[in-house]
Amino acid sequence: MNGTQISLENPKSLSKLSDDEFQALLLEGVSRTFALTIPQLPEKLYSAVANAYLLCRIVDTIEDEVSLSPEQKKYFCSEFINVVKTGVNSEPFAVELAPLLSDQTIPAEHTLIHVLPRVIEITHKFDPAQIEALACCVETMAEGMPIYQAMDLRGGLPTLADMDKYCYYVAGCVGEMLAKLFCHYSTEIAQHREQLLILSISFGQGLQMTNILKDIWDDAQRGVCWLPQDIFTETGFDLKNLTPETNDENFRKGLEHLISIAHDHLHNALIYTQLIPAHETGIRNFCLWALGMAVLTLRKIKQNLDFNKSSQVKISRNSVKATILATKVAGRSNSMLSLFFSLAGRKLKTPDWTYTTPSSKSKSDL
């Protein structure tokens, strides 16, 4: 990238950048994790996956914007689906949305909305199959997420099945999109297309559940709880009574069950990754880094079930480095990956607790 004058604070300066430089800078602003993992992908995949993440982040920005009413969010989500599908009207869409964003939306997301027309321009440079994968994901996410805007979530979601659906809308559909992009990139990967599409939903849910568990108390401060009440009903705790001061053994038992379920989903993520040819080290790294960091986060939560701040269960930089090192050592060996996963997650399973993950469900069940 050229010169120090190019920055997210100056959207006009981004026009000097190539498409890949432009997307890389936006990614650094909105997600350090994906700014780290997406560059691991092969060059032919990088641009499409980076663009896909930015499109999803635009939907997230709309959904998280506190100044927008549920009706406005539904409107902008619907309009954005059309923009992504057709590639037209991106400029008026950005001009209409940008002034409505509040100070609670981070500066990098303000910039993302301002430069949205160029993001869409990049989208429509891809192959038709890639555009269709991206548009399908955005449509699923943008139609599903507003459903939860009208719900009273202070007492959690009613059931685990409701959590499954929520995780599909915000993460499972992203997993499906990535599987489609990987299959488009490689005929060898495409041989496992059907299995990858099923496992990808579980992969997305494992990562999303890990985030939900990590962010329980941040969400509670906003009056939101994404935990399923039926799991806690079994352990004898009512989520309506949840506060950062909660010190209840029955609540911790419910957390342990959810950790176990998330671990099952991450095991499916491992199987998914093992279906990727060993020589595709970039794609494997992309998957394994996310998987490894999620397992380590679950371990930290399990070791600190009485935590009341997300910072208390955030993994360290050394843990991130350890994940990257382990990937370099074992990334091409399925047997070593299975061993590492078993060792890292050996205390995450709840005894005598069973759950059917989406690897054995059809998409229509979700």
N, C-alpha and C positions, 0 to 999 in steps of 0.2 A: 504494500500500500504506500501511497505516495504523499509524503508531507504530513506535518503535524496538524495542519489546518483541517484535515478531514476528520470529522467526528460526528457522533450521533446528535450532539447539541446543534449541529449545523446541517440539517437535512439536505440543503442544496449542494453541499460539498460532496455528498455521496454520489452525485452524478459522474464524478471523475473516475469512479471505481469500475472495474470489470464486474460482471454479474456475480462471479464467485466471491470476489473481494467484498462486494456490497452485501451479499448474504452472510458472509462470515462475520462482518462487523455487526450486523443486526443480531446475529445469534449470540455474540459475546455480550451484547447489551441485555438480552431478554432471558438467556439461560446459559450459565457457565457450564452446566453438565453437558448439554447438547453441543455447546461450542467445543467441548473436549472430545465427545464421542463421534459426532458426525464426520469430522475430518479423517477418521480411521477408515471410512468407506472407500471403495475403489472410485477412481475419478469419474467413471461413467454413472455412478450412483450418487455421488456427493451432491451435485446441484439439485437433483430432484428431491432428495431427502431433506436437504436444507430448506428448500422452498416449501415442502410439505409441513415442516415444523413451523415455519413462519405463518403459513395459512392457519394452522391450528391455533397458534398463539393469538392471531387476530380474533378468532372466535372466543378464546379465553378472555381476551381484553374486553370484549363486549359483555360477556357474562359476568365479569368481576367488577364492572364499572358501577360504583355505588350511586352515581347521579342519574342513571337510566332506570326507568320504570320497567316492570316485567313486560309490558306491552311494547315499549321501545326496544327492549332487548330482542323480543320475538321478531319485531319488524326488521331490525338490522341484521339479525341472523338469516332471515329469509332472503333479504336483499343480497347478502354476501354470498349465499349459495348460488344465486343467479350470476353474480359477478364472476365467481370462480368457474362456473360451467361455461359461460359464454365469452368471458374475457372483455366484455363491454361494460360501460358505465362505472368503471373503477374510480375515475376522477371525481364525478359528482358524489359517489358513495363516500369517499374519503373526506371531501369538503363538507358533507353533511354531518359525518360522525365526529371528526376531529375536534370541533369547538365544544362538543358536549362532554368530553373527557375531563375528569376532575383532577385535582392535585394528588389524589390518592392512587391514581394510575401512574406507574413509574415513568420517568422521562423517556426511557428507551421504547416503551410501548406507545407513547405519544408520537415519537419519531416513526415507529412502525406504521401507524395509521396514516401519517403524512406521506410516507413513501409507498403506500399500499399499491398505487397504480403500477409502479415498476415491479413490485413483487408479482402482480398478476401478469404483467408483460412477460416475465420470466417463465411463469407457469405455462403460458401458451406457446413457448418455444419447444416444449417437450413432445415426445411421441404421443399420438392419440391414446394409446393404452395407459401411458403414465398419467396423462391429464385426467382420464376417466378414474383411475385409482385415487388421485388426489381429490377430485370433485366428489366422489362417492364418500370418502372419509369426512370431508367438510360437511356434506349434506347430513350424514348420520349424526355427527357431533352437534351441528347447528340446529337440528330438529330435536335432538334428544335433551340437550342441556337446559333449554328453557322450561322443560317440564318441571324441573326442580325449583325454578324461581318462585312459583306460586305456592310451594309447599312450606309448611311450618316444620323446620328441621331442628328445632331446639331440642326435641326429644329423640333425635335420630331417625333413621329410616325404619319402616315397620319390620322388614324381614331381610334375611340374608339374600333372598332372591331379588329384592329391591336393590341391594348393594351391587349384586351381579350386573343388573341392568344399568345402574349408574356408571359402574366401572367400564361397561362396554361402550357407553356413549362417550366417555371422556378418554379412554385409553385402549380398550379392546379394538375399536374400529381403526385406531392408529396402527395397532399391531397388524391387522388385516391389510391395511394399505402398504405397510412395509413389506409384508410377505408377497404381495402382488408386484411391488417394485423389484424385489429380489428375483422373483420368477421371470419377470420381463428381462432382467439383466442377464440371466443365465439359464440356458435350456437344461443344464445339469441340475440346478436347484429346482427348476420347474417340474422335474420328475416327482417331487414330493409335494406338489402344490396343495392338494386337498388336505393332507396331514398338517402342513405348515399353516394353512389358513385357520384350522381348528385350534392348533396349539398357540397361534399368535394371539388369539383372544385371551387365553389364559396367561400368556406372557404379559400382555398389557394389564390384566387385572392384578397380577402379582405385584407389578411395579406401582400401580395405583393404590392398592391396599396398603402397601408399605408407606406410601406418602400420607394416606389417611391416618394411619396409626401414629406416624411421626408428628403429624400436625394437629392431633386431637385438640390441644389446648389453644393453639393459634385460632383454629376454627371456632372453638367455644367462645372466644372473646368477641367473635363476630355474630354470635347467636346461632351458630350452625353446628350440627353434629352429623357425620356421615356413617356412624356406626349402626349396625342392625339391632333393633331392640329384641328380636326373638332369641338371639344368642345370649343376651344378658338376662332375659326372662328365665332361661334355663339355669342360670347361675344365681338368680335371686336379686338382680339389681335393676332399678328403673333409671334409664338414661335421662329422664327429666330432672333427676336429682344430681346430675353431673356438674361439678364445678372444679376449678383448679385445686381446691382444698380437699377434694374427695380422697378419702383414705379408707377404702373398702375392699376387703378380701374378695367379695363376690364380683366386684368390678374387675379386679385383677385376673380372676379366673376367666371372665369373658374375654379379656384382652389376650390371654394365653390361647384361647380357642381361635381367635382371629389370626394370631401369629402363625398358628399351625396351618390354617387354611391358606394364608398368604404363602407359606413355605411350600404347600402342595402346588400352588400355581407356579412358583418359581422353579419347582422341579420340572414342570412342563416346559418352562422356558429353557431349561438345560437340554431337554430332549429336542426341542426346536433347534437350538444352536448346534447340537450334534448331528442334525440332518443337513446342515450346511457343509459342503465339501471342505475337507481340512485345508486344502490349498487356498481357500478364500479367507485368508487371515484377516483382511480388513473387515469383512462382514462379521466374522466370528468375534473380533475384538469389540466391535460396536455392540454386539449382543452381550458378550461376557462382562464387559465393564459395567453395563447397567445392571446385569444380574448379580455380579459380585458385590457391588455397592448396596444393592437392595438386601442381600442376605446378611451383610455386615450390619446394616441398619436394624434389621429384625433382631439380630443377636443382641444389639445394644439395648433395644426396647425390652427384650426378654430379661436382660440382666438388670434393668431399671424400671420395673413395672410401676413403681410409685413416682415416676417422673411427672413433672407438671409444666415443663417448658420444652419446646422442640429442640432448643439448643443443647439440652442435656442428653439427647440421643442422636445428635448429629455426628456422623463419623468423621474422624480426623483426616488431615491431609496424608498422614502416614498410612492410614487404611486405604485411601484411594491409591497411593503408590504401591501398596502391597497387592491390591487387586490387579493393577497393571502388570506388576512383576509376575504374579501367578499366571496371568494370561499368557505372557511371553513363554513361561516354562511349560505350561500344559495345554495351551490353546489348540494345538493340532492333534492332541491325543484324547479321544473320547473316554478311554478308561481312566486317564489321569484326571480329566474334568469331573467324572463321576466320583472319584475318590475325594477330590478337593471339595466338591459340593457336599458330600456326605460328612466330611470332617467339619466344615464350616457350619452346617446346619443341624448337627447331631442333637442339639438340645432344644430345637425349635418345635418339634412335634409334641402334641399333647397325647399322652397315652389314652387308649380306648376312645379316641375321637376320630370319627370318619366323616368325610365330605367328598362329594362327587364334583370334580373340577370340570371345566368346559371341554377338556380333552376327550371326555366321554359323553358330552352332550352335543346335540345338534344346534346349529345357529338359531333355529326357531325357538329353542328352549330359553334363549337368553333375553 
